[in-house]
Amino acid sequence: MKIRHAAASLVVLAAVTLAAPALASPGSELLDRVAVDFVRLTLEAGEREPGYVDAYYGPEEYQRAAKLAPRPVSVLRKEADRLQLLLAKVPNKDLDADQRRRKLFLKGQLKAAQTRLAMIAGDTFSFQDEAQGLFGVRPAIKPLKSYDPILARIDKLVPGKGDLAARVDAFQTKYVIPTDKVEAVMQAGIAACKAKTEQHIKLPAGERFDLEFVTKKPWSGYNWYKGGAHSVIQINTDLPIYISRALDLGCHEGYPGHHVLNALLEEKLTKGKGWVEFSVYPLFSPQSLIAEGSANFGIELAFPGQAKTDFERDKLYPLAGLDPKTAKAYGELQDAKAALSSSGNTVAALYLGGKMTKEQAVLALMKYGLYSRGAAEKRVAFIETYRSYVINYNIGQDMVRAHVDRAGKSQDARWKAMERVISEPTTPADLAK
């Protein structure tokens, strides 16, 4: 997943003051007012719902005030409505191109706040309405049977007969990283992702991360962004960790994924422009579609084509004590399974909509996601916790990929497009242009 609560910093407050233009237009001043009130609203909502705020490294005084006297959800809903109306009154003619993008970003964030606060208050939405309100995208839900041809192709890649999910599970057990080698392999994977990223993106000075291993979480990995270009990357060891996860998690949680995105937004927008709204990250917002989509796409950007399997074979397999000669077969299976990723959206929509029992959802994930039972149960726990958030990984990835591909065929052009996605006030609508 991504980022989380960070220690507050008065440096940001100074940055807001220093970055403010000497002769700001009335429109930009109104944006600043909306932004400050949006931060306050978000922090107070975070006091009403644990996990609402994924990261914060802004002015300490805002956080203290939110903890001391958070307004009731009913009042916060009215505040979100007020800010949305106020934002609509900001005339575009008073704004430059950058500020117009900022306005659209705030509009999406406020729409998400209106939707999430309504959910906290007990309002219910369909899966698609919820996703659109929170993340700015209306997902197309494909029938599960549409994935049958993909399963048929995968069936030919996996040895043996009988249930495909069971065969895939048995096949993949040969690629589990031994427990005593997990840290070394993960560190090597993250280092490789960082090296690839540094070839194209200048990282903020002093950026760093700490790696931790945890248990009893609904996710496989998480980046807790702390501000100051510092992250804590946590890896969940509840289930076996396959060799493919080293680069997946290294790129997704680290480089050019969540760690880099948040470090660049802090450097270029929160500090560079004084846009205080980027010092807070409400988890259920369009910002998450950008974050998860770019983090997932970052894996194939850093290791395109066969590069990922080749690196795993040459560097990670020996480190993990696995047989490098079998890397090609495992890589082909992982590539084929990627086409099943959006089947999880269908399962989530059916389960959350009451059209599947929990056991039926587990079985559907085993069949169409080719999960082991343990992994399928963990995925259902994720769906129960994060609901329509699941669309951000696959739909977000597809949208970021299409956007970057339009920049050109060269790696340099593609990386430049990626850097813009993760360092500017990017919205889902921007990706669709």
N, C-alpha and C positions, 0 to 999 in steps of 0.2 A: 504494500500500500504506500503510504506517503509520510506526512509530516505531523508534527504535533505541537503541544504547548511549549513555549519557549520563555526563558527568563526575560523580563521586561528590560528595556534599555532607554535611558534618558538621552542617549546619543541620537536616537531617532527623532525625538522632540526637537533637538538642536538642528538636525538635518531639515526638518520641516520648515523651521524658521529661516535657515540659511538659504534653502532652495527656493523660497517664495520670490516671485518676480517683484522688482521694485515698483512697477506700475501694472499691477494685475487688472485684468478686465473684470467688470461686474460678473460676467458669466463664470470666469475661473474662480473668483472669490466665492461664488455660490457653490461651485463644485467642491471647494475646500470645506465649506460648512457641512455639506451633505456627507462628505467623506469622514469627517470627525464624528458626526452623529451616527454614521453607519458603524464605525468602530465601536462606539459606546453600546449601540444596540446589539452588536454581535457578541461582545463580551458579557453583557447581561443575559443574553439568550444562553450563552455557555454556562452560566450559573443555574439556569433552569433545566438544561439538558446536558448531562455529562457527555463529552465527546463532540459537542456542537462546534467548539473551537478546536481546530486541529493544530494551530500554531499561533503564537503571539510574541512579538518582540518590540512592541511599540511603547509609547509613553507609560511609565509606571502608574501615573496618576489615574489613567483611565481604568486600569485593571483594579486598582485599589477601590475606586468608586463603584465598580461593578460588583465586587465582592461584598462591599459594605451595604449597598442598598439596591439590589437588582429589582427592576420593575416586574410586576406580574406579567404573565404571558399575554393576557388580554390587552394590557397597555402597550406591550412591545409590538403586538400586531398593528395597533393603531399608529405606532411610531413608524413602522415599516411602510405603511400606507402613506403617511405624511411625507416621508422622505421620497417615495416614488413620485408623488404629485409635485413636490418641490423640484425634483430633478427634471421632470418634464417641462418645467417652466424656464429652464436654462436655455436661452436661445443659441442655436448652433452658430449663428452669425458672429457671436461674441467669442467663439472658440476657434483655436487653430486645429489642424488635423490631429495632432497628438491629444489635445483635450477632448475632441469629439470621440476618440477611441476610449478615452478615460470615462466619459459619460456613458457610453454603451456598456462598458465593463461594469460600472456601478449599477446600471439599470438591471443587468442580469443577476448581479449579486443580491440586489434588493428583491427581485422577483423570487429568488430562491429563499430568501428570508421570509417573505410572505407565505410561501408554500410550506416551509418547514415549521414555522410557528403555528400555522393552521393544523398541521399534523400533530404537533405537540398538544394542541388544544383539543384534539380528538376528531378532527375532520378526516375523512377518508377520500382517497383518490384511486382511480384505476392505475395500473402499473405504468401505462404510457403517459397519462396525465401527470403522475407524480414525477416521472423521469424528466418530462418536458419542463415542469415547473422548477425543479431543483437544478437540472443540469443543462437546460437550454436546447435539448435535442429530443425529438419524439422518435423512439425506437420502433423499427419495423420488427414485428414478432413473427418469425417463420415457424410453420408447423414442424414438429419434431421429425415427421416422416421425410421431410426434405433433406435431412442429413443422412438418410439411408445409403445413398450412392457413395458418400464419403466413407462410411463404415465398410462398404463393400470393397473399396480400394485398399483400406487399411487392413482388412482381413487377409489380403494377399501378402502383406508385409510381415505378418506375425506367424511364426511357426506353430504347428499343432492344430488340433481340432477342438470343436466345442465353443463354449461361450467366449466371445471376443474380449470382453473386458477382463475376464479371468486370465486369458492368455497374455494380454498386454501387461497385466499386473505381474504375472510370472516372468515374462520377458524382461521387464524393467528392473526386477530385483537384482539383476547382474550389474546394474549401473548405480547402485546406492553407494554413496561415499561412506567409508567406514567412519564410525564415530570419532575415533582418535585422529582422523585426518581432515575433518570438516573445516576446522578453523584455517588451516594452512591452505586448503583448496579455495575457500571463500576469499581469503585475503589475496590470493593470487588472481582470482577472477576479478575482484574489485580493482586491483592494480592495473590489470590489462584494460579494463573499461576506462579507467582514468587516463591511461596512456593514449588510447585512441581518441578520447575527447580532447585532450590537451593539444593534439595535433591541429585542431580546428577552432577551438574556443578558448579564449583567454580567461582563466579562472580567477576569481577574486583573490587578492593576496591573503595568505594565511588560512585559506579554506582547509577544513579537516573534518574527519569523522571518527567516531569510536564504534567498534563492532562489539555487539553483545548477543548472547544466545539465551533464548527464553523458552518457556513452555506455557501451555494452557491459554493459547490465544486463538481467535477465529481466523487469523490471517497467517500467511507463510513468511512474510517479511514486512518490515515497517521502517520508515524513515521519520524520526522525531527531529524536526528542525529546531535548533536552539537559538538562531540568530547569530550574528557575527560570523557568518559563513561556516558554521559548525553544526554537524548532524550527529545523531546517534542512530546507527543502523542496527536493527534487531532482527535476528533470524530465529524463527520458531522451529524447535526440534521435536515437536510432538510426533511428527511423522517422518519416515525416512527421507533423506535429502538426496536427490538424484544428481548425477554429475552435470546435467544440463542447467541446473539451478544456479551454479556458480556465476556464470556470465549473465544469466537472466536477472538474478537479484543484484549482481554487481552493477549492471547498467541501469536497471529499473530504479533501485533505491538510491544509487549513487551517481554514476557518470554515464551518459549525460542526463540521467533521470532526475528524481526528486531533489537530491542534494544540490545539483547544479542549477536546476530551475529556481529553487528558493534562494540560493546564494546570489544569482543574477538579478532576480526581482528585488531583493533587498538592496543590492549595490546600485542598480540602475534606476529603480523607481522609488523605493521608500527613501533612500538616502539621496540618490542623484536628483530626483525631481521633487522630493518632499511630499509624495503621494502617500499619506498615512494609511489609506485603506489597504495597501499591500503589506502592512505590518501585521495584519490579522488574516487568518485563513479559516473561514467557515467551511467545514468538511463537505456539507451538502450544498454545493454551489457549482456553477459552471466552471469555476477554477479547477475543480477536480477532474472534469472531463479533459481539460487541457493537460493537467498534471499526469493523470494515468495514461492517457493516450500517447503523450510524448515520451513517457517513461517506457512504455511497451515498445513503441516504434524505435526508441533509442537503441534497443538491442540489435535490431537488424540494420540500423544505420551504422553502428560501430562495427558489426561483424556481418557484412552482406553476403548473400549466397552461401557458398561452402566455407566461408572464413570461420564461422563459429565452430562447426564440426572439426575443421582442421586445427584450430587453436586448442580445442578440448583434447583432441587426439594427441597432439604433440606436447602440450604443456600440463594439462590437468589430469588426464588419465594416468600418466606415470606418477604424478604427485599423489593421486588417490589410490594407487596400487591396482588400477583396473587395466584390462587388456586393450591397448590402443587399436589392435586389429579389428575390434568389433565396433569402433566408433561410427563407421559409415552406416551400419544397419540401424543403430540407435538414432543417429541424426535424421535418417529418412523417416523413421517413425515419428519423431518429434515434429518434423515439418508437416507430415500428413495430419497429425492431430490438431495442428493449428487451425485447420479449416473447420473444426468443430466448436471453436471457442464461443460463437454466438448462440449455440444451443443452450448454454447456461441462462441466457436472457429469457428464453422460452420457458424453461423449467421454473425460473424465478417468478415469471409472470403468472404461470399456472398455480404455483404453490401459494404465492402471496394473495392471489385472487380467490383462493379457496377451492380451486378445481383439481388440486392434487393433495393427497395426504403427505405427511412428512416421509413416510416409508416409500410412497410412490415417487416423491422427489429424489430420494436417495437412489432408488433403482433407475430412474430416468438419467440421473447424472452418471451413474455407472455405465449405462448403455450408450448414451450419446456423448458423454464427455470422456468416456473410458477411464473413469476414476476407479481406484480400489474402493472397497466399502468404507474404510476409514477416512480416505480423502473425500469421498462423497458426503459423508456425515459432517466432516469439517466444513465442506462447502455450503451445506445447508445451514450450518450455524452462522456462516458468513452472511448468507442471504437473509436470515432472520435478523441479524444485527444491522446490516447496511442496506437491505432492500434493493431498490432500483439502482443503487450505486454500481451494481455489476456491469451496467452498460458501458461505463467509462473505459473499461479495459479494452474491449473489442471494438465498439463503435468509435471510441476516442482514437484508438490506434489506427483504424481505417481512415478516419478523417485527417489525422496528422500525416499519415503516409501519402494520401492523395494530394494534400497541400504541398508537402515537400517535393513530391515527384514533379509537380508543375513548375518547380523552380529550375529544372534542367537535369540532364543526365550525369553531369560531373559531380564527384563527391564534394568538391569545394562548394558548388552551388547549393547542394542539398544540405550540407552542414550549416551554411549561412542562413538558409531558410529555417532550419531547426533552431538556430540561435535566436532568430527573431521571435519564433513561437514562444520560446521559454524565457524571454527577457523583456517582452512588451505586454501591454494590457490586452492580450489575445482573448477573443471570445469564440465560441463555436461557430458563429456566423462568419468570422474571419477565415476560418478553415475552409468554409464552403465556397469562398470567393474564387 
